């Protein structure tokens, strides 16, 4: 397994755009992923970062490290978003590889905490995240917000 950071390996940009769009985008949000991933390769800012989990030349998962995941708690950042592992590869803790890469990059970016929003209960707790409250999305839904404190994690 290998994790590709699109920011550091822009030659993967087009594949990343298509993959993230296929897993997360609606017809209305296709351009959100395209525009964000395109610009992550040219900005000097530490965020956003988009990751592909590769098994040889096959993409089997993805995740992002972003400034806000369309949630009301804009005072919190950075956020893990769009974590996905192909069904055939689930149950092997591959999601943990992407989470650890995002944690490492967040620490290197000077952040002491990392956040995510989800409806899942029980998954992220296994990887150092704890529930801190509810957040609200612009489309009227809410999500659970989790935090991982990075200053206590070993690289």
C-alpha positions in Angstrom: 0.0 0.0 0.0 1.1 3.5 -0.8 -0.5 6.9 0.0 -0.2 9.5 -2.6 -0.6 13.2 -1.7 -1.9 14.9 -4.8 -0.3 18.2 -3.5 3.1 16.5 -3.6 2.4 14.4 -6.7 0.3 16.5 -9.0 0.6 14.0 -11.8 -2.2 12.1 -10.0 -4.5 15.1 -10.0 -6.8 14.0 -12.8 -7.1 10.5 -11.4 -7.9 12.0 -8.0 -10.5 14.3 -9.3 -12.3 11.4 -11.1 -12.0 9.1 -8.1 -13.3 11.6 -5.5 -16.1 12.7 -7.8 -17.2 9.0 -8.3 -17.3 8.4 -4.5 -18.6 11.7 -3.1 -19.9 14.1 -5.7 -23.5 14.7 -6.7 -24.2 16.2 -10.2 -24.3 19.6 -8.5 -21.0 19.2 -6.6 -18.7 17.7 -9.3 -17.0 21.1 -9.7 -16.3 21.4 -6.0 -13.9 18.5 -6.1 -12.4 19.4 -9.5 -11.8 23.0 -8.5 -10.4 22.2 -5.0 -8.1 19.4 -6.1 -6.9 21.5 -9.1 -5.9 24.4 -6.8 -4.4 22.3 -4.1 -1.4 21.6 -6.4 -0.6 25.3 -6.9 -1.2 26.9 -3.4 1.6 27.5 -1.0 -0.9 27.0 1.9 -0.6 23.7 3.8 -4.2 23.0 3.1 -6.1 21.5 1.4 -4.5 18.1 0.8 -6.1 15.2 -1.0 -4.8 11.6 -0.6 -5.2 8.4 -2.7 -4.5 5.0 -1.2 -2.9 2.9 -3.9 -2.5 -0.9 -4.2 0.0 -1.1 -7.0 -1.6 1.1 -9.7 -5.2 0.7 -8.4 -6.9 3.4 -6.3 -8.5 1.6 -3.3 -9.3 4.6 -1.1 -9.1 8.3 -0.5 -9.4 11.1 2.0 -8.9 14.8 2.3 -7.5 17.3 4.8 -9.3 20.6 4.4 -10.2 23.8 6.2 -13.9 23.2 6.6 -16.3 20.3 5.8 -19.4 22.3 5.1 -20.2 22.4 8.8 -21.2 25.2 11.2 -18.1 24.9 13.4 -15.8 27.1 11.3 -13.8 27.9 14.3 -12.4 24.3 14.2 -9.8 23.1 11.6 -8.4 21.2 9.9 -10.9 18.6 9.0 -10.6 15.0 7.6 -13.1 14.6 4.8 -14.2 12.1 2.2 -12.6 9.0 3.8 -13.5 6.1 1.6 -12.2 2.5 1.2 -13.4 0.3 -1.6 -15.7 -2.4 -0.3 -13.5 -5.2 -1.4 -10.7 -3.8 0.8 -12.6 -3.0 3.9 -11.9 -4.7 7.3 -8.2 -4.4 6.9 -7.7 -1.1 8.7 -6.7 0.7 5.5 -8.7 3.7 6.6 -6.3 4.0 9.5 -3.5 4.5 7.0 -5.2 7.6 5.5 -6.1 8.9 9.0 -2.5 8.6 10.2 -1.2 10.4 7.1 -3.7 13.3 7.6 -2.7 13.5 11.3 1.0 13.6 10.4 0.5 16.3 7.8 -1.7 18.3 10.2 1.0 18.2 12.8 3.6 19.2 10.3 1.3 22.1 9.3 1.4 23.3 13.0 -2.0 22.1 14.0 -2.6 20.5 17.5 -6.1 19.1 16.7 -7.8 17.4 13.8 -11.6 17.2 13.3 -14.1 15.3 11.3 -17.9 15.2 11.0 -19.8 11.9 10.5 -22.9 10.0 11.3 -20.8 6.9 12.1 -20.5 5.9 15.7 -17.7 3.5 16.8 -15.3 3.7 13.9 -13.3 6.9 14.5 -13.0 6.3 18.2 -10.7 3.4 17.4 -8.3 5.8 15.9 -8.0 8.4 18.6 -11.0 10.6 17.9 -13.5 11.6 20.5 -17.0 13.1 20.2 -17.2 16.8 21.0 -20.7 17.8 19.8 -23.1 18.4 16.9 -22.5 20.6 13.9 -24.9 21.8 11.3 -24.7 21.7 7.5 -26.0 24.3 5.1 -28.4 21.8 3.6 -30.3 21.4 6.9 -28.7 18.2 8.3 -26.5 17.8 11.3 -23.4 15.6 12.0 -21.5 14.4 15.0 -18.1 16.2 15.3 -15.0 14.4 16.5 -11.6 15.7 17.5 -8.2 14.0 17.8 -5.5 15.8 19.8 -2.3 15.6 17.8 0.2 16.8 20.4 0.0 13.4 22.1 0.3 11.2 19.0 3.6 9.6 18.1 4.7 9.8 14.5 
